[in-house]
Amino acid sequence: MEEQEMQIKVKKVTDKFTESMYVLANEPSVALYRLQEHVRRSLPELAQHKADMQNWEEQSQGSIYTVEYACSAVKSMTFSSVHFKSIEGLLKQAINLKHQLNTVQSRRDCSFNRFAC
């Protein structure tokens, strides 16, 4: 009877040992399979996120360029105030000359046609 018990115990030990060896031998394969499964499921979503981020980056770069261009235009306008003042002075001179011409023209018309004035 002792020999039979010993055989049962040896069988249990060898079965457990075999099972442990099987698990250890297949563990890397299972891990790689799970990893592959995860990558296959998540890769399309990650690729879409990457494409979205690249699109947003391009839009942002375009917006940044537009803002920088507008800022430089505004800065350059501050330096053109001298030119605007010069234009304003020339316009005032032109208006005064036009008034003088109108006055001279109306005097000339009155001198030729004394009854119209």
C-alpha positions in Angstrom: 0.0 0.0 0.0 2.8 2.3 0.7 4.2 1.8 -2.8 0.8 2.7 -4.2 0.6 5.9 -2.2 4.1 6.7 -3.3 3.1 6.2 -6.9 0.1 8.5 -6.5 2.2 11.2 -4.9 4.9 10.9 -7.5 2.2 11.1 -10.2 0.8 14.2 -8.6 4.2 15.8 -8.4 5.1 14.9 -12.0 1.7 16.2 -13.2 2.2 19.5 -11.3 5.8 19.7 -12.7 4.6 19.0 -16.2 1.8 21.6 -15.9 4.3 24.2 -14.6 6.7 23.5 -17.4 3.9 23.8 -19.9 2.8 27.1 -18.4 6.4 28.4 -18.3 7.0 27.3 -21.9 3.9 28.9 -23.3 3.8 32.1 -21.1 6.0 34.1 -23.5 3.8 33.0 -26.4 0.6 34.0 -24.6 2.1 37.3 -23.6 3.1 38.0 -27.2 -0.3 36.9 -28.5 -2.0 39.3 -26.0 0.3 42.1 -27.0 -0.3 41.5 -30.7 -4.1 41.4 -30.0 -3.8 44.8 -28.2 -1.8 46.4 -30.9 -4.2 45.2 -33.6 -7.1 46.7 -31.8 -5.6 50.0 -30.8 -3.4 50.8 -33.8 -6.2 52.1 -36.1 -7.4 54.5 -33.4 -3.8 55.6 -32.7 -3.2 56.2 -36.4 -6.4 58.3 -36.6 -5.2 60.4 -33.6 -1.9 60.9 -35.2 -3.5 62.1 -38.4 -5.8 64.4 -36.5 -2.9 65.9 -34.5 -0.9 66.5 -37.7 -3.9 68.2 -39.2 -4.3 70.4 -36.1 -0.6 71.2 -36.2 -0.9 72.4 -39.8 -3.9 74.5 -39.0 -2.1 75.9 -36.0 1.0 76.7 -38.0 -1.1 78.5 -40.6 -2.9 80.5 -37.9 0.4 81.4 -36.2 1.8 82.6 -39.5 -1.3 84.8 -40.1 -1.1 86.3 -36.6 2.6 87.0 -36.9 2.1 88.6 -40.4 -0.7 90.8 -39.0 1.4 91.8 -36.0 4.3 92.8 -38.3 1.9 94.8 -40.5 0.5 96.7 -37.5 4.1 97.4 -36.3 5.1 98.7 -39.7 2.0 101.0 -39.6 3.2 102.7 -36.5 6.3 103.8 -38.4 4.2 105.2 -41.2 2.5 107.8 -39.1 4.9 110.4 -40.5 3.8 109.6 -44.0 0.1 109.8 -43.0 0.8 113.3 -41.4 2.5 114.4 -44.6 -0.5 113.2 -46.6 -2.9 115.0 -44.3 -0.9 118.2 -44.7 -0.9 117.8 -48.5 -4.7 117.2 -48.5 -5.3 120.3 -46.4 -3.1 122.3 -48.9 -5.1 120.9 -51.8 -8.4 121.8 -50.1 -7.2 125.3 -49.5 -6.0 125.7 -53.1 -9.3 124.4 -54.3 -11.2 127.0 -52.2 -8.8 129.7 -53.6 -9.5 128.6 -57.1 -13.2 128.5 -56.5 -13.0 132.1 -55.1 -11.0 133.3 -58.0 -13.3 131.6 -60.5 -16.4 133.1 -58.8 -14.8 136.6 -58.9 -14.0 136.1 -62.6 -17.5 135.0 -63.3 -18.9 138.1 -61.4 -16.6 140.4 -63.3 -17.7 139.1 -66.7 -21.3 138.9 -65.7 -22.0 141.7 -63.3 -25.7 141.0 -63.1 -25.4 137.4 -62.0 -23.5 138.1 -58.8 
